[in-house]
């Protein structure tokens, strides 16, 4: 078992890890970076992931405890509506079933979100024949609250197409390739930042609820109660939302994208609004910052990735972990991945 801040998996490239605890064991659901040499671009064509593997760890404190690869859990060829780019996924357990939520592109080049199911946390997972109606963008994060209600958070700018799917006058999302913040250009001034999207999941966990709990944008506010602005790139949302609960508060953490910070905001309910509080993780080697936060055996851990194992190639990443600590007031202590 590697030490904190060292790669957990070295026989393949893994990224975008979501982590959950089932039956007293940690299960990791990363994306699988392929070893290729496609050039980088703002549309994310270098991230050509095709399948998902599931990993598990029984003890993070024991250096001899292995990180077990349970093999391929789902491949794009087994998803009827998808053709490529199986990006950041997540899982939820309810009704005696594990529900695997994943984004992928169809023949039209648009990201949507699918769901696959299994009776085992390691899969294999069987995909539903169609994507979730009304879904769009990337970076799924599932959250089941103490009352049993289940939610899905998602969204990412630029290659994630969040800004390209905008509601019309009736609230229906329409994909417009010319809409929103142009990739690689400075964000507009005086405009509120895009927030992640969340929706309550249906009782069968296979689609979104309708009405007031249908997909909606989350508001992230500054310390004065004002929305974060698009040009506030050190704090604004870019991608990789994750929600966890600590001492009764809801923590929304996310990546700031091109400024490479992992930050968080706190709210009093899963719908928000959330108030920005600070940084969790300083920039890592590689362009992207994705993560998850989980409690395990009385401690809290941050799982993240970087590109150190590949020598800085940002589409060849490796998952890592470290302990995460809270201050007495509920704020999170900042982490330096390579020391202060």
SERO-4910 file (N, C-alpha, C, O; in steps of 0.05 Angstrom, whole numbers):
BEGIN
 pado doro    nc1    nc2    nc3   cac1   cac2   cac3    cc1    cc2    cc3    oc1    oc2    oc3
  Unk    A     17    -24      0      0      0      0     18     25      0     33     29     19
  Unk    A     16     42    -20     33     66    -21     27     85      2      6     83     15
  Unk    A     45    103      7     41    123     28     23    145     17     16    146     -6
  Unk    A     14    162     36     -2    185     28     13    202      7     38    205      9
  Unk    A     -2    213    -12      9    230    -33     26    214    -53     42    226    -68
  Unk    A     23    188    -53     37    172    -73     16    156    -89     -6    151    -78
  Unk    A     21    148   -114      1    135   -130     -9    109   -117      6     93   -107
  Unk    A    -35    106   -117    -47     81   -107    -46     59   -127    -45     35   -120
  Unk    A    -47     66   -153    -47     47   -175    -24     54   -194    -23     77   -202
  Unk    A     -7     35   -200     15     41   -218     16     24   -243     32     29   -261
  Unk    A     -2      4   -246     -2    -13   -270    -19     -1   -293    -19    -11   -315
  Unk    A    -34     20   -287    -50     34   -307    -54     62   -297    -50     68   -273
  Unk    A    -62     80   -315    -68    108   -307    -97    110   -298   -115    101   -312
  Unk    A   -101    123   -275   -128    126   -264   -131    155   -255   -112    168   -246
  Unk    A   -156    165   -257   -161    193   -250   -190    196   -240   -206    177   -240
  Unk    A   -197    221   -232   -225    228   -227   -238    209   -207   -261    200   -212
  Unk    A   -225    203   -186   -235    181   -169   -258    190   -151   -258    211   -139
  Unk    A   -279    173   -151   -300    175   -131   -296    152   -112   -290    130   -121
  Unk    A   -301    157    -87   -294    137    -66   -318    134    -47   -329    154    -38
  Unk    A   -324    110    -40   -346    104    -21   -338     81     -3   -320     65    -10
  Unk    A   -351     79     20   -346     57     38   -370     39     39   -392     47     45
  Unk    A   -366     13     32   -386     -7     33   -375    -31     49   -353    -41     43
  Unk    A   -391    -40     68   -383    -64     84   -356    -61     96   -340    -80     97
  Unk    A   -350    -37    106   -325    -33    120   -300    -32    103   -277    -34    113
  Unk    A   -304    -29     77   -281    -28     58   -284     -4     39   -306      4     32
  Unk    A   -262      8     32   -262     30     12   -263     19    -16   -248      1    -23
  Unk    A   -282     30    -32   -283     24    -60   -278     49    -76   -290     70    -71
  Unk    A   -261     47    -96   -253     70   -112   -263     66   -141   -259     44   -153
  Unk    A   -275     86   -152   -286     85   -179   -274    108   -195   -285    130   -197
  Unk    A   -250    103   -207   -237    123   -223   -243    120   -253   -254    100   -262
  Unk    A   -237    141   -268   -236    138   -297   -209    125   -304   -190    124   -288
  Unk    A   -207    115   -328   -183    100   -337   -170    116   -360   -179    114   -383
  Unk    A   -149    130   -354   -134    145   -374   -119    126   -393   -104    108   -383
  Unk    A   -123    129   -419   -108    112   -438    -81    123   -443    -76    147   -442
  Unk    A    -62    105   -449    -34    113   -454    -31    118   -484    -25    100   -499
  Unk    A    -35    143   -492    -34    150   -520    -21    178   -522    -14    190   -501
  Unk    A    -17    188   -546     -3    213   -550    -19    233   -566     -8    249   -581
  Unk    A    -45    233   -563    -62    254   -576    -56    281   -563    -55    283   -539
  Unk    A    -52    302   -579    -45    328   -568    -68    339   -550    -91    333   -555
  Unk    A    -61    356   -531    -80    369   -514    -95    390   -528    -84    404   -546
  Unk    A   -121    394   -521   -136    417   -531   -158    423   -510   -163    407   -492
  Unk    A   -170    447   -512   -190    456   -492   -216    440   -494   -232    442   -475
  Unk    A   -220    425   -515   -244    408   -517   -241    381   -503   -260    366   -500
  Unk    A   -216    375   -493   -212    351   -478   -209    326   -495   -214    304   -485
  Unk    A   -202    329   -521   -199    305   -538   -177    286   -528   -177    262   -536
  Unk    A   -159    296   -512   -137    279   -502   -147    259   -481   -134    239   -475
  Unk    A   -171    264   -470   -182    247   -449   -201    227   -463   -225    232   -466
  Unk    A   -190    205   -472   -204    186   -489   -213    161   -475   -214    139   -487
  Unk    A   -219    163   -449   -225    139   -433   -248    123   -445   -268    133   -455
  Unk    A   -245     96   -443   -264     78   -455   -278     59   -435   -299     48   -441
  Unk    A   -266     56   -411   -277     37   -393   -272     46   -364   -258     65   -359
  Unk    A   -284     31   -345   -280     36   -317   -271     10   -303   -281    -12   -309
  Unk    A   -252     13   -285   -244     -8   -267   -252      0   -238   -254     24   -232
  Unk    A   -257    -20   -221   -263    -15   -193   -240    -25   -176   -230    -47   -181
  Unk    A   -232     -9   -156   -210    -17   -138   -221    -17   -109   -240     -3   -103
  Unk    A   -208    -32    -92   -216    -32    -64   -192    -33    -46   -171    -44    -53
  Unk    A   -195    -23    -21   -174    -23     -1   -188    -29     26   -209    -17     32
  Unk    A   -177    -47     41   -189    -53     67   -177    -37     90   -191    -33    111
  Unk    A   -153    -27     87   -140    -13    110   -120      8     99   -100      1     87
  Unk    A   -126     34    103   -108     55     94    -84     59    113    -65     72    105
  Unk    A    -86     48    137    -64     52    156    -43     30    154    -21     34    164
  Unk    A    -49      8    141    -31    -15    139    -15    -13    113    -26    -15     92
  Unk    A     11     -8    115     27     -6     90     28    -31     73     36    -29     50
  Unk    A     21    -54     85     22    -79     70     -5    -86     58     -8   -107     45
  Unk    A    -26    -69     62    -52    -75     51    -54    -67     22    -49    -43     16
  Unk    A    -60    -85      4    -59    -78    -25    -84    -63    -34   -105    -64    -22
  Unk    A    -81    -48    -55   -103    -36    -70   -110    -56    -92    -94    -59   -111
  Unk    A   -133    -68    -90   -141    -90   -108   -156    -80   -132   -175    -65   -130
  Unk    A   -147    -88   -156   -161    -82   -181   -181   -105   -186   -173   -128   -190
  Unk    A   -207    -98   -186   -228   -118   -191   -234   -121   -220   -254   -135   -227
  Unk    A   -219   -108   -237   -222   -112   -266   -242    -93   -278   -253    -75   -265
  Unk    A   -247    -97   -304   -265    -79   -318   -294    -82   -309   -304   -104   -308
  Unk    A   -306    -59   -302   -334    -59   -292   -354    -51   -313   -377    -59   -312
  Unk    A   -345    -34   -332   -363    -25   -353   -345    -14   -376   -326      0   -371
  Unk    A   -353    -20   -401   -339    -10   -424   -358      4   -443   -382     -2   -444
  Unk    A   -348     24   -457   -365     40   -474   -379     23   -495   -401     30   -504
  Unk    A   -367      1   -504   -379    -16   -524   -405    -30   -514   -421    -39   -530
  Unk    A   -408    -30   -487   -431    -43   -475   -453    -22   -468   -472    -29   -454
  Unk    A   -449      3   -476   -468     24   -471   -482     31   -497   -469     43   -515
  Unk    A   -507     24   -501   -520     26   -528   -519     54   -540   -516     57   -564
  Unk    A   -520     75   -524   -523    102   -535   -496    117   -536   -495    138   -549
  Unk    A   -475    106   -524   -449    120   -522   -429    110   -542   -429     87   -551
  Unk    A   -410    128   -550   -389    121   -569   -361    126   -559   -342    113   -567
  Unk    A   -358    145   -540   -331    151   -531   -331    168   -505   -352    179   -497
  Unk    A   -308    171   -493   -302    189   -471   -319    184   -446   -337    199   -439
  Unk    A   -313    161   -434   -325    154   -408   -310    169   -386   -290    159   -376
  Unk    A   -320    192   -379   -305    210   -361   -314    205   -332   -324    183   -325
  Unk    A   -310    225   -315   -313    223   -286   -340    212   -278   -361    223   -285
  Unk    A   -341    190   -263   -365    176   -255   -369    175   -225   -351    184   -210
  Unk    A   -392    165   -216   -397    161   -188   -418    139   -184   -430    130   -203
  Unk    A   -421    131   -159   -438    108   -153   -455    114   -129   -448    130   -112
  Unk    A   -478    102   -127   -495    104   -103   -508     77    -98   -513     61   -117
  Unk    A   -512     71    -73   -525     45    -65   -552     51    -53   -554     66    -33
  Unk    A   -573     38    -64   -600     41    -54   -617     18    -65   -611      7    -86
  Unk    A   -637     10    -50   -655    -11    -59   -641    -37    -64   -650    -53    -81
  Unk    A   -619    -42    -50   -604    -67    -54   -589    -68    -80   -580    -90    -89
  Unk    A   -585    -45    -93   -572    -44   -119   -551    -21   -119   -555     -1   -107
  Unk    A   -529    -25   -134   -509     -4   -138   -515      9   -165   -517     -4   -186
  Unk    A   -518     35   -165   -524     51   -189   -499     67   -196   -489     83   -181
  Unk    A   -490     62   -221   -465     74   -231   -472     96   -251   -484     91   -272
  Unk    A   -466    122   -244   -472    144   -261   -448    154   -275   -427    159   -263
  Unk    A   -449    156   -302   -426    163   -318   -433    181   -341   -455    178   -352
  Unk    A   -415    199   -349   -420    215   -373   -406    201   -397   -386    187   -394
  Unk    A   -416    206   -420   -403    197   -445   -415    213   -468   -437    225   -466
  Unk    A   -401    213   -490   -411    226   -515   -425    206   -533   -417    183   -535
  Unk    A   -447    215   -545   -461    199   -565   -450    205   -593   -431    220   -596
  Unk    A   -464    195   -613   -455    200   -641   -456    229   -648   -441    238   -665
  Unk    A   -473    245   -634   -475    273   -640   -454    290   -627   -453    315   -630
  Unk    A   -436    277   -611   -414    292   -598   -422    307   -573   -407    323   -563
  Unk    A   -446    301   -563   -456    315   -539   -454    297   -514   -461    273   -516
  Unk    A   -444    308   -492   -442    293   -468   -470    290   -455   -485    310   -452
  Unk    A   -477    266   -447   -500    261   -431   -493    240   -409   -471    230   -409
  Unk    A   -511    235   -391   -505    219   -368   -521    193   -369   -546    193   -373
  Unk    A   -507    171   -366   -520    145   -366   -519    133   -338   -506    143   -320
  Unk    A   -534    111   -335   -533     96   -309   -532     67   -315   -545     57   -334
  Unk    A   -516     53   -299   -514     24   -301   -517     12   -273   -512     26   -254
  Unk    A   -525    -13   -272   -532    -25   -246   -518    -52   -242   -510    -66   -260
  Unk    A   -515    -58   -216   -503    -84   -208   -512    -90   -180   -519    -72   -164
  Unk    A   -511   -115   -173   -517   -123   -145   -491   -124   -129   -492   -129   -104
  Unk    A   -468   -119   -141   -442   -119   -128   -429    -92   -131   -431    -80   -153
  Unk    A   -415    -82   -111   -400    -56   -114   -378    -58   -134   -368    -37   -143
  Unk    A   -369    -82   -141   -347    -84   -161   -357    -90   -189   -341    -92   -208
  Unk    A   -384    -92   -193   -394    -98   -219   -392   -128   -225   -387   -144   -207
  Unk    A   -394   -135   -251   -397   -116   -274   -424   -102   -273   -443   -112   -261
  Unk    A   -425    -79   -287   -449    -63   -288   -463    -65   -315   -449    -66   -336
  Unk    A   -489    -66   -315   -504    -68   -340   -517    -40   -344   -532    -30   -328
  Unk    A   -511    -28   -367   -521     -2   -374   -550     -2   -382   -559    -20   -396
  Unk    A   -565     18   -374   -591     22   -384   -590     29   -414   -569     39   -423
  Unk    A   -610     22   -430   -608     26   -459   -606     55   -468   -595     60   -489
  Unk    A   -616     74   -452   -615    102   -459   -603    119   -437   -603    110   -413
  Unk    A   -593    142   -443   -582    160   -423   -606    172   -407   -629    170   -415
  Unk    A   -600    185   -384   -621    196   -368   -634    220   -383   -620    238   -391
  Unk    A   -660    219   -386   -673    242   -400   -667    268   -386   -669    271   -362
  Unk    A   -660    288   -403   -655    315   -392   -627    318   -381   -621    339   -370
  Unk    A   -610    298   -384   -582    300   -374   -564    313   -394   -570    314   -418
  Unk    A   -542    324   -384   -522    338   -401   -497    341   -385   -497    338   -360
  Unk    A   -475    348   -398   -449    354   -386   -436    329   -373   -442    307   -381
  Unk    A   -419    334   -353   -400    313   -344   -398    313   -313   -414    326   -299
  Unk    A   -380    297   -303   -371    297   -275   -394    292   -255   -402    311   -241
  Unk    A   -404    268   -255   -426    261   -237   -417    257   -209   -395    246   -204
  Unk    A   -433    265   -190   -428    260   -161   -455    254   -148   -473    271   -147
  Unk    A   -458    230   -138   -483    221   -126   -481    225    -95   -460    221    -83
  Unk    A   -504    234    -84   -504    238    -55   -531    229    -44   -552    238    -54
  Unk    A   -531    211    -24   -555    203    -11   -555    214     18   -537    209     33
  Unk    A   -576    230     24   -577    244     49   -587    225     71   -595    202     65
  Unk    A   -586    234     95   -594    218    118   -623    209    117   -631    188    128
  Unk    A   -640    225    103   -668    217    100   -674    198     77   -697    192     72
  Unk    A   -653    190     63   -656    171     41   -660    183     14   -660    169     -6
  Unk    A   -664    210     13   -667    223    -13   -641    223    -27   -620    228    -15
  Unk    A   -641    218    -53   -617    216    -69   -615    239    -90   -635    247   -101
  Unk    A   -591    249    -93   -586    271   -111   -562    265   -130   -545    250   -123
  Unk    A   -563    278   -153   -540    276   -171   -531    304   -178   -546    321   -186
  Unk    A   -505    309   -174   -492    334   -180   -475    330   -205   -463    308   -208
  Unk    A   -473    349   -223   -457    346   -247   -451    373   -260   -462    393   -252
  Unk    A   -434    372   -280   -427    396   -296   -398    402   -297   -383    397   -278
  Unk    A   -389    411   -320   -362    420   -324   -360    438   -349   -373    433   -369
  Unk    A   -344    459   -347   -342    478   -369   -323    468   -391   -310    447   -388
  Unk    A   -322    483   -413   -304    478   -435   -310    451   -447   -331    446   -459
  Unk    A   -291    432   -444   -295    405   -455   -319    391   -443   -330    373   -456
  Unk    A   -327    399   -420   -350    387   -407   -377    398   -417   -398    387   -409
  Unk    A   -376    419   -433   -400    429   -447   -422    441   -430   -444    446   -439
  Unk    A   -416    447   -404   -437    457   -387   -449    483   -398   -474    486   -398
  Unk    A   -432    501   -407   -442    527   -417   -455    524   -444   -468    544   -454
  Unk    A   -453    501   -457   -466    497   -483   -495    488   -481   -510    489   -501
  Unk    A   -503    479   -457   -530    469   -453   -545    489   -436   -542    490   -412
  Unk    A   -561    505   -449   -574    527   -435   -604    525   -437   -615    515   -457
  Unk    A   -619    533   -416   -648    530   -416   -661    551   -434   -653    574   -435
  Unk    A   -682    542   -449   -698    561   -464   -720    573   -446   -719    569   -422
  Unk    A   -739    587   -459   -759    601   -443   -777    581   -428   -791    589   -409
  Unk    A   -777    556   -436   -794    536   -422   -778    518   -403   -788    499   -392
  Unk    A   -752    525   -400   -735    510   -382   -722    486   -395   -706    472   -381
  Unk    A   -727    480   -420   -715    457   -433   -687    464   -442   -682    485   -453
  Unk    A   -669    445   -437   -641    450   -444   -636    446   -474   -644    425   -485
  Unk    A   -624    465   -486   -618    464   -515   -588    467   -518   -575    485   -507
  Unk    A   -576    448   -533   -547    449   -538   -540    469   -560   -551    468   -582
  Unk    A   -523    488   -553   -514    509   -572   -484    510   -572   -473    520   -553
  Unk    A   -471    499   -593   -441    498   -593   -428    525   -591   -404    527   -585
  Unk    A   -443    547   -598   -431    574   -597   -437    588   -571   -428    611   -568
  Unk    A   -451    576   -553   -459    590   -528   -437    590   -507   -419    573   -507
  Unk    A   -439    609   -489   -423    609   -465   -395    618   -469   -387    630   -489
  Unk    A   -379    613   -448   -352    623   -447   -334    608   -467   -332    583   -465
  Unk    A   -322    622   -485   -304    608   -505   -281    594   -491   -268    606   -473
  Unk    A   -274    571   -500   -252    556   -488   -226    572   -492   -220    581   -515
  Unk    A   -211    575   -471   -185    588   -473   -185    618   -472   -164    630   -473
  Unk    A   -209    630   -471   -210    659   -471   -215    669   -442   -226    654   -426
  Unk    A   -209    694   -436   -214    704   -409   -244    705   -404   -260    712   -421
  Unk    A   -252    697   -379   -281    698   -373   -291    727   -373   -276    745   -368
  Unk    A   -317    730   -379   -328    757   -381   -329    770   -353   -333    756   -333
  Unk    A   -326    796   -352   -328    811   -326   -357    819   -322   -372    824   -340
  Unk    A   -365    820   -296   -392    829   -289   -413    809   -294   -437    816   -295
  Unk    A   -406    784   -298   -425    762   -304   -421    741   -282   -399    733   -276
  Unk    A   -443    731   -272   -442    710   -251   -430    685   -263   -435    678   -286
  Unk    A   -414    671   -247   -402    646   -256   -424    624   -259   -444    625   -246
  Unk    A   -418    605   -277   -435    581   -278   -432    565   -252   -410    564   -241
  Unk    A   -453    554   -243   -452    535   -220   -456    507   -230   -465    503   -252
  Unk    A   -449    488   -213   -456    460   -220   -486    456   -220   -501    473   -209
  Unk    A   -495    435   -232   -524    429   -234   -530    405   -215   -513    387   -212
  Unk    A   -553    406   -203   -561    383   -186   -590    377   -191   -606    395   -199
  Unk    A   -597    352   -187   -625    343   -189   -630    322   -169   -612    306   -162
  Unk    A   -655    320   -159   -662    297   -143   -668    273   -161   -681    276   -181
  Unk    A   -658    250   -153   -663    226   -168   -690    214   -161   -700    216   -139
  Unk    A   -701    200   -181   -727    187   -177   -724    164   -157   -702    156   -150
  Unk    A   -747    153   -148   -746    132   -128   -731    107   -139   -719     93   -123
  Unk    A   -733    102   -165   -719     79   -177   -690     86   -184   -676     68   -195
  Unk    A   -681    111   -179   -653    119   -183   -645    121   -213   -621    124   -218
  Unk    A   -663    118   -231   -656    117   -260   -661    142   -275   -653    144   -299
  Unk    A   -674    162   -263   -679    187   -277   -681    210   -257   -681    205   -233
  Unk    A   -685    234   -267   -688    257   -250   -718    261   -243   -735    255   -259
  Unk    A   -722    272   -220   -750    280   -213   -757    305   -229   -740    319   -239
  Unk    A   -783    309   -232   -792    332   -247   -801    354   -228   -801    350   -203
  Unk    A   -810    377   -238   -819    398   -221   -797    413   -208   -776    418   -220
  Unk    A   -801    421   -183   -782    438   -169   -755    425   -163   -735    438   -158
  Unk    A   -755    398   -164   -730    384   -159   -717    373   -184   -699    356   -183
  Unk    A   -726    383   -208   -713    376   -233   -686    390   -234   -680    407   -217
  Unk    A   -669    384   -254   -642    396   -255   -642    426   -253   -657    440   -267
  Unk    A   -626    437   -235   -624    465   -231   -596    473   -224   -581    457   -213
  Unk    A   -588    497   -230   -561    507   -224   -559    514   -195   -577    526   -183
  Unk    A   -537    507   -183   -531    514   -155   -518    541   -153   -500    547   -169
  Unk    A   -526    557   -134   -513    583   -129   -490    580   -109   -494    568    -88
  Unk    A   -467    591   -116   -444    592    -98   -439    622    -92   -435    638   -111
  Unk    A   -440    629    -67   -439    657    -59   -412    664    -46   -398    646    -36
  Unk    A   -405    690    -46   -382    699    -31   -389    705     -2   -412    700      6
  Unk    A   -370    715     13   -374    720     41   -396    741     47   -405    743     69
  Unk    A   -402    757     26   -423    778     29   -450    769     19   -469    785     18
  Unk    A   -452    744     10   -478    734      0   -483    740    -29   -505    737    -39
  Unk    A   -462    749    -43   -465    754    -72   -454    731    -88   -435    717    -80
  Unk    A   -466    726   -112   -456    704   -128   -427    708   -137   -419    730   -143
  Unk    A   -412    686   -137   -385    687   -148   -386    694   -177   -404    686   -191
  Unk    A   -367    710   -187   -368    720   -214   -350    703   -232   -332    689   -223
  Unk    A   -355    704   -258   -341    687   -277   -311    693   -278   -295    675   -283
  Unk    A   -304    718   -274   -275    725   -275   -261    721   -248   -237    727   -246
  Unk    A   -275    710   -228   -262    704   -203   -252    675   -205   -262    657   -191
  Unk    A   -232    671   -221   -224    644   -229   -209    629   -206   -205    605   -208
  Unk    A   -202    643   -185   -190    629   -162   -212    615   -145   -205    598   -128
  Unk    A   -237    623   -148   -258    613   -131   -282    601   -146   -297    585   -135
  Unk    A   -286    609   -171   -310    601   -186   -310    571   -192   -289    559   -193
  Unk    A   -334    560   -196   -336    532   -204   -327    529   -233   -333    545   -250
  Unk    A   -313    506   -238   -305    499   -265   -315    470   -271   -326    465   -292
  Unk    A   -310    451   -252   -318    424   -257   -314    408   -230   -306    419   -210
  Unk    A   -320    382   -231   -314    363   -210   -327    369   -183   -314    370   -163
  Unk    A   -354    373   -183   -368    377   -158   -368    351   -142   -369    329   -153
  Unk    A   -367    354   -115   -370    332    -97   -385    343    -72   -379    365    -63
  Unk    A   -403    327    -61   -418    336    -37   -415    315    -15   -418    291    -20
  Unk    A   -408    325      8   -408    308     32   -419    323     56   -422    348     54
  Unk    A   -425    309     77   -437    321    100   -419    318    124   -408    297    129
  Unk    A   -416    340    139   -399    340    163   -412    356    185   -417    380    181
  Unk    A   -417    344    208   -430    358    231   -455    372    223   -461    394    232
  Unk    A   -471    360    206   -497    371    198   -496    391    175   -518    399    165
  Unk    A   -473    399    167   -470    418    144   -464    403    118   -452    382    119
  Unk    A   -472    416     96   -467    404     70   -443    419     57   -442    443     56
  Unk    A   -423    403     49   -399    414     37   -399    408      7   -400    385     -1
  Unk    A   -398    429     -9   -395    427    -38   -366    434    -44   -357    456    -41
  Unk    A   -351    414    -54   -324    419    -63   -322    416    -93   -337    401   -105
  Unk    A   -302    430   -105   -301    430   -134   -274    441   -143   -259    452   -127
  Unk    A   -269    437   -169   -244    447   -182   -249    475   -194   -270    479   -206
  Unk    A   -230    492   -191   -231    519   -204   -221    518   -233   -221    539   -246
  Unk    A   -212    495   -242   -205    493   -271   -178    505   -277   -157    495   -267
  Unk    A   -177    526   -292   -152    536   -303   -134    549   -282   -111    555   -288
  Unk    A   -144    553   -257   -126    562   -236   -118    539   -218   -101    543   -200
  Unk    A   -129    515   -222   -118    490   -211   -122    488   -181   -106    473   -168
  Unk    A   -141    501   -169   -146    497   -140   -170    478   -136   -188    476   -153
  Unk    A   -169    464   -114   -191    449   -104   -202    465    -80   -188    469    -60
  Unk    A   -228    473    -82   -239    491    -62   -266    480    -52   -275    460    -61
  Unk    A   -277    494    -32   -302    484    -21   -320    507    -11   -311    529     -6
  Unk    A   -346    501    -10   -366    520      1   -385    504     18   -387    479     15
  Unk    A   -398    517     37   -415    504     56   -444    515     55   -448    539     51
  Unk    A   -464    497     58   -492    504     58   -507    488     79   -496    470     91
  Unk    A   -532    495     83   -548    482    103   -568    462     92   -585    451    106
  Unk    A   -567    458     65   -585    438     53   -572    430     26   -555    444     16
  Unk    A   -580    407     15   -567    397     -9   -572    413    -34   -558    410    -54
  Unk    A   -592    431    -34   -598    447    -57   -583    474    -58   -584    488    -78
  Unk    A   -568    480    -36   -555    505    -34   -574    528    -26   -597    522    -19
  Unk    A   -565    553    -27   -539    561    -37   -516    553    -18   -521    547      5
  Unk    A   -492    554    -29   -468    547    -14   -450    572    -13   -448    587    -32
  Unk    A   -438    576     10   -421    599     14   -392    591     13   -383    573     27
  Unk    A   -376    604     -5   -348    597     -8   -333    600     18   -337    620     33
  Unk    A   -315    580     24   -300    581     49   -270    581     45   -256    592     62
  Unk    A   -260    568     24   -231    568     21   -221    545      4   -237    530     -9
  Unk    A   -195    541      4   -182    520    -11   -177    495      5   -172    496     29
  Unk    A   -179    473     -8   -172    447      4   -145    438     -5   -128    431     11
  Unk    A   -140    439    -31   -115    428    -43   -103    449    -61   -116    460    -79
  Unk    A    -77    454    -57    -62    471    -75    -57    456   -101    -61    432   -102
  Unk    A    -49    470   -123    -46    458   -149    -28    433   -149     -7    432   -135
  Unk    A    -35    414   -165    -20    390   -169     -6    390   -196    -12    407   -213
  Unk    A     11    371   -201     24    368   -227      3    358   -247    -10    337   -242
  Unk    A      0    371   -269    -21    365   -289    -43    386   -289    -44    402   -270
  Unk    A    -59    386   -309    -78    408   -313   -102    405   -294   -110    425   -282
  Unk    A   -114    382   -292   -140    380   -278   -137    373   -249   -117    362   -240
  Unk    A   -158    379   -234   -160    372   -206   -187    360   -200   -207    375   -200
  Unk    A   -189    334   -196   -214    321   -188   -209    306   -162   -186    302   -154
  Unk    A   -231    300   -148   -227    290   -121   -253    277   -110   -274    277   -123
  Unk    A   -250    265    -86   -273    258    -70   -264    259    -41   -240    257    -35
  Unk    A   -284    261    -23   -278    263      6   -295    242     20   -319    240     14
  Unk    A   -283    226     37   -298    204     50   -288    199     78   -265    204     84
  Unk    A   -306    191     96   -299    183    123   -295    153    124   -311    138    113
  Unk    A   -273    145    137   -267    116    138   -253    111    165   -232    121    171
  Unk    A   -266     94    181   -255     85    206   -247    109    224   -226    109    236
  Unk    A   -266    128    226   -262    151    244   -245    173    234   -241    193    248
  Unk    A   -234    171    210   -218    193    198   -230    201    171   -244    186    158
  Unk    A   -223    225    163   -232    235    137   -208    235    118   -186    241    125
  Unk    A   -214    229     92   -193    227     72   -201    242     47   -224    243     39
  Unk    A   -181    253     35   -184    265      8   -170    247    -12   -147    239     -9
  Unk    A   -185    239    -32   -174    225    -55   -173    244    -79   -192    259    -84
  Unk    A   -151    244    -93   -147    263   -115   -129    249   -136   -122    226   -133
  Unk    A   -121    264   -156   -102    253   -175    -81    274   -184    -86    298   -180
  Unk    A    -59    265   -195    -41    283   -208    -27    268   -231    -32    244   -235
  Unk    A     -9    281   -245      4    269   -268     34    264   -262     50    263   -281
  Unk    A     41    261   -237     70    258   -231     81    232   -241    104    231   -250
  Unk    A     65    210   -240     75    184   -249     83    184   -278    101    170   -286
  Unk    A     68    199   -294     73    200   -323     93    222   -331     98    227   -355
  Unk    A    104    236   -311    122    258   -317    109    283   -326    120    300   -339
  Unk    A     84    287   -317     69    312   -322     51    312   -346     41    333   -354
  Unk    A     47    289   -359     29    287   -382      0    287   -371     -8    268   -358
  Unk    A    -15    309   -376    -39    313   -361    -62    295   -367    -83    296   -354
  Unk    A    -60    278   -388    -81    258   -392    -71    230   -385    -83    210   -393
  Unk    A    -50    229   -370    -40    204   -359    -36    208   -329    -14    214   -320
  Unk    A    -58    204   -314    -58    212   -286    -60    188   -267    -65    166   -276
  Unk    A    -55    193   -241    -55    172   -222    -69    182   -196    -65    204   -187
  Unk    A    -86    164   -185   -101    171   -161    -83    169   -137    -65    152   -135
  Unk    A    -87    187   -117    -73    188    -92    -92    194    -69   -116    198    -74
  Unk    A    -82    193    -45    -99    200    -22    -83    213     -1    -58    211      0
  Unk    A    -96    227     18    -84    237     42   -106    242     63   -129    244     56
  Unk    A    -98    244     88   -117    250    109   -126    279    106   -110    297    100
  Unk    A   -152    284    111   -163    311    111   -172    317    139   -184    301    152
  Unk    A   -166    342    148   -172    350    175   -189    375    176   -185    393    159
  Unk    A   -207    376    196   -224    399    200   -215    416    224   -204    405    243
  Unk    A   -219    441    222   -215    459    245   -240    458    263   -260    447    255
  Unk    A   -238    469    287   -260    468    306   -285    482    295   -308    475    302
  Unk    A   -281    502    277   -304    517    266   -316    504    241   -333    515    229
  Unk    A   -306    480    234   -317    466    211   -302    472    185   -308    459    165
  Unk    A   -284    491    185   -268    496    161   -248    473    157   -241    459    176
  Unk    A   -238    470    133   -220    449    126   -192    459    124   -187    480    113
  Unk    A   -173    444    136   -145    452    135   -134    448    107   -138    427     94
  Unk    A   -120    468     97   -109    467     70    -87    446     68    -72    441     86
  Unk    A    -86    433     44    -67    411     39    -48    420     17    -57    430     -4
  Unk    A    -22    416     22     -1    420      1      7    393     -9     19    378      7
  Unk    A      2    385    -34      8    358    -42     37    351    -43     44    327    -42
  Unk    A     55    371    -44     83    365    -46     99    379    -23    123    383    -26
  Unk    A     85    386     -2     97    400     21     95    430     17     92    440     -5
  Unk    A     97    444     40     94    473     39    119    486     28    120    511     26
***
